[in-house]
Amino acid sequence: MQADTTGRLRQARAALAVSFLLQGATFALLVTCIPEIQRQYGLGDGLLPVFLAAVPILAGVGSITSEQLVKRTSARTVLRIVQPAVCLALAGVGLGGTLWQLALALGAFGLLVGALDASMNMLGVGLQHRYGRSIMLGFHAAFSLGGIVGAAVAGLGAHGGVSLTVLFGGAAAVLVPLSLLVGTGFAGPAELGDAVREAAEAAGRSIPWRPLLPLCLAMAVAYIADASVSNYSVKYLADTLHSPDDVAKLSYLGYMVAMLLGRTLGDRGVQRWGAVRVVRAGAATAALGFAIAAVAPAPWAAIAGFTVLGFGICAIIPQVFAAGGRLFPADSDAAVARLNLFNYVGFLVGSPLVGAVGDATSYRAALIAPMLLVLLIIPLGAHFAPAPVGAVPTPQEVH
């Protein structure tokens, strides 16, 4: 790459990383304020899983729709529009007082988040294609950093008794201009050339499902665990352990700090001990985190449990993508696209599962369900091993 092109690629990479960070902050602000949202709208525990499940469903619709929009415009154009719109949707969640207003705001948030997720990752894959090496983990680490910032801001707001209208509106007043400014640095044709189209074509090529199914299951289970923390950790501390709202938000903050540290250091662990050991240890660690949280006698113990859980889950998700890429090295984008679908499956199952069990029994018992599911990853660990030379399946061999 020429020096000028290299400089533009670095700028585009930095801009996209900031975009991931802003999205992490936006998402964390929403999920850590679920107890306050329930109180403001009079949303009972019975209806909460329905509202939470609607978000990933609509996100899937938004993701599919954005793919068509990207074909007609570009990933950069879609991202420039939807990221400020997501921030405005967050502000909308804080403005209403009736359930139909909440449904409308969360519906818009879900649709826009799906489009945002798709366009961000399209740009990320395009940049990775141009760099010729893996850089996606850094973007997801930026998302975790944003989650830490968002959870911290939400905690400060709860400590100061700030209303959702002021908290979400103030956050949008900062995030919207930042997202517009960052959007000026996104990669376009000058930086990417045909990289996005080439990656999309690779993702659209036909590869068999059967070799990916164990990895798909691992991905879904990992995101069931993640959805359980995102949607219910703060509520668990507030309702079951009677923690103040500001302290309750430390559960998600600790989880995201652990995710960030794990994603920063995880590659070294894989290089030293291998993917199989790291994934199995991660699943066992995640289950331990759920167990600690479920039996916690006080908020501090539950916060420790969710932090342990973050260290376990962070090791699994990137390795699912890496293992899929190793299965189909010539069509790694296609494998990643298929595996990423189970991100939404996990969120769709996780929120109603924990919510339904919690409403029927208790949220202590509800944490046992994802704990048992995450243990399923341990016997799946063998599928994360690098394939022996000559053993990579082809579509013809599998079919």
KADA-V242144 format. One record per residue. SS is DSSP state (2 for helix, 1 for strand, 0 for the rest). PHI is phi in whole degrees, 0 to 359 (999 if undefined). D_FIRST is the distance of its C-alpha to the first C-alpha in Angstrom with 2 decimals. Layout:
SS PHI D_FIRST
SS PHI D_FIRST
This chain:
0 999 0.00
0 290 3.78
2 300 6.51
2 296 8.23
2 296 6.20
2 299 5.94
2 297 9.56
2 293 10.59
2 296 9.64
2 296 11.66
2 297 14.34
2 294 14.62
2 295 14.94
2 296 17.56
2 297 19.35
2 292 19.71
2 298 21.01
2 295 23.56
2 299 24.50
2 299 25.31
2 299 27.27
2 298 29.26
2 293 30.11
2 299 31.27
2 293 33.52
2 298 34.90
2 296 35.72
2 296 37.32
2 301 39.48
2 291 40.86
2 288 41.61
0 281 43.09
0 253 45.50
2 301 47.04
2 300 50.46
2 292 50.52
2 296 49.51
2 301 52.37
2 293 54.84
2 295 53.81
2 258 54.08
0 65 56.87
0 273 54.71
0 284 56.60
2 297 55.25
2 293 56.27
2 273 54.06
2 304 51.10
2 300 49.56
2 295 49.83
2 295 47.87
2 291 45.23
2 290 44.89
2 294 44.42
2 296 41.17
2 293 39.12
2 298 40.84
2 291 39.80
2 297 36.30
2 298 36.03
2 296 37.24
2 297 34.76
2 295 31.87
2 296 32.98
2 297 33.56
2 296 30.16
2 299 28.55
2 289 30.49
2 294 29.60
2 297 25.85
2 297 26.32
2 273 28.07
0 236 25.83
0 193 22.75
2 298 22.34
2 298 21.42
2 297 24.67
2 297 26.80
2 295 25.61
2 299 26.24
2 274 29.78
2 282 30.84
2 293 29.88
2 299 32.24
2 294 34.74
2 298 34.79
2 296 35.65
2 292 38.41
2 296 39.70
2 300 40.02
2 300 42.12
2 298 44.15
2 298 45.08
0 276 46.71
0 267 48.70
0 273 51.04
0 213 54.21
0 241 55.07
2 295 53.66
2 293 52.69
2 292 50.62
2 295 48.89
2 300 48.30
2 294 46.76
2 293 44.48
2 291 43.37
2 297 42.93
2 297 40.58
2 300 38.74
2 297 38.37
2 302 37.14
2 290 34.58
2 296 33.38
2 299 32.78
2 295 30.69
2 295 28.84
2 300 28.20
2 295 26.93
2 291 24.59
2 299 23.19
2 288 22.55
2 298 21.09
2 296 18.44
2 297 18.01
2 295 17.73
2 298 15.20
2 296 12.95
2 299 13.75
2 299 12.91
2 288 9.28
2 290 9.20
0 77 11.13
0 206 13.81
0 289 16.83
0 229 16.70
2 293 19.70
2 299 22.28
2 296 21.12
2 295 21.76
2 288 25.18
2 293 25.93
2 296 25.43
2 300 27.94
2 297 30.35
2 298 30.06
2 298 30.88
2 298 33.80
2 297 35.12
2 298 35.05
2 298 36.73
2 295 39.39
2 294 40.12
2 297 40.59
2 298 42.84
2 296 44.84
2 296 45.38
2 297 46.46
2 295 48.93
2 297 50.26
0 270 50.90
0 68 52.45
0 285 49.91
0 288 50.43
2 299 47.80
2 300 47.94
2 287 47.01
2 297 44.53
2 289 42.53
2 295 42.99
2 295 41.88
2 298 38.82
2 296 37.90
2 297 38.47
2 270 35.74
2 288 33.34
2 297 33.37
2 299 32.19
2 297 29.54
2 293 28.22
2 293 28.25
2 293 26.37
2 298 23.72
2 301 23.35
0 290 21.96
0 258 18.72
0 295 18.19
0 291 15.16
0 234 15.92
2 303 14.83
2 297 12.35
2 269 10.38
2 264 11.64
0 60 12.32
0 260 14.84
2 297 13.98
2 295 17.31
2 297 19.28
2 297 18.04
2 293 18.90
2 295 22.16
2 296 23.06
2 296 22.57
2 293 24.73
2 273 27.29
0 290 27.84
0 281 31.20
0 229 31.54
0 286 34.90
0 279 36.18
2 304 38.46
2 294 36.10
2 273 34.56
2 303 37.95
2 299 38.48
2 290 35.10
2 299 35.97
2 296 39.22
2 298 37.59
2 296 35.22
2 299 38.21
2 295 40.31
2 299 37.66
2 280 37.38
2 298 41.18
2 297 41.26
2 296 38.63
2 296 40.55
2 298 43.74
2 288 42.44
2 302 40.72
2 266 43.80
2 231 46.72
2 295 46.13
2 293 47.11
2 297 49.98
2 299 51.21
2 294 51.50
2 289 53.08
2 271 55.56
2 272 56.40
0 262 56.05
0 55 57.11
0 278 54.29
0 301 53.76
2 303 50.87
2 292 48.77
2 289 49.25
2 302 48.63
0 290 45.10
2 292 44.29
2 296 44.30
2 287 41.09
2 299 39.65
2 297 40.32
2 300 38.82
2 289 35.52
2 298 35.39
2 296 35.87
2 299 33.17
2 297 30.66
2 297 31.67
2 296 31.66
2 289 28.19
2 286 26.93
2 255 28.73
2 298 29.09
2 300 26.33
2 295 28.09
2 296 31.32
2 295 30.00
2 296 28.63
2 276 32.03
2 248 34.50
0 92 32.78
2 295 32.26
2 298 35.86
2 296 37.52
2 295 35.29
2 293 35.92
2 296 39.64
2 295 39.98
2 297 38.18
2 296 40.63
2 296 43.58
2 294 42.40
2 297 41.97
2 298 45.48
2 298 46.86
2 299 45.39
2 299 47.12
2 297 50.34
2 299 50.32
2 295 49.81
2 293 52.51
0 257 55.18
0 303 54.18
0 277 57.34
0 208 55.63
2 304 52.43
2 299 50.89
2 290 51.17
2 294 49.56
2 300 46.65
2 299 46.25
2 298 46.39
2 292 43.65
2 292 41.47
2 302 42.08
2 302 41.25
2 299 37.83
2 297 37.02
2 285 38.05
2 292 36.28
2 301 32.90
2 281 32.58
2 274 33.42
2 300 31.26
2 299 27.77
2 287 29.27
2 298 30.57
2 297 27.10
2 297 25.89
2 294 28.98
2 297 28.52
2 295 25.01
2 289 26.52
2 296 29.28
0 229 27.06
2 299 23.70
2 279 22.95
2 227 24.02
2 296 23.23
2 297 22.55
2 296 26.02
2 297 27.59
2 297 26.16
2 298 27.39
2 292 30.82
2 296 31.12
2 295 30.20
2 302 33.28
2 278 35.43
2 303 34.22
2 292 36.46
2 299 39.15
2 298 39.41
2 294 39.75
2 293 42.21
2 277 44.39
2 299 44.05
2 297 45.38
2 295 48.48
2 298 49.23
2 294 49.46
2 296 51.10
2 293 53.72
2 294 54.67
2 297 54.75
2 290 56.96
2 280 59.27
0 235 59.63
0 204 57.66
2 285 54.09
2 296 54.72
2 295 55.44
2 297 52.51
2 289 50.06
2 290 51.48
2 298 50.17
2 294 46.41
2 298 47.28
2 293 48.79
2 295 45.99
2 292 43.27
0 293 45.24
2 297 44.56
2 291 41.03
2 301 42.53
2 292 43.78
2 278 40.52
2 304 38.65
2 300 38.67
2 286 36.32
2 265 33.54
0 287 33.66
0 301 30.85
0 290 32.10
0 301 33.32
0 303 31.47
0 86 32.63
0 258 34.16
0 290 31.57
0 288 33.56
0 255 32.70
2 305 34.16
2 292 36.71
2 291 37.83
2 286 38.27
0 286 40.09
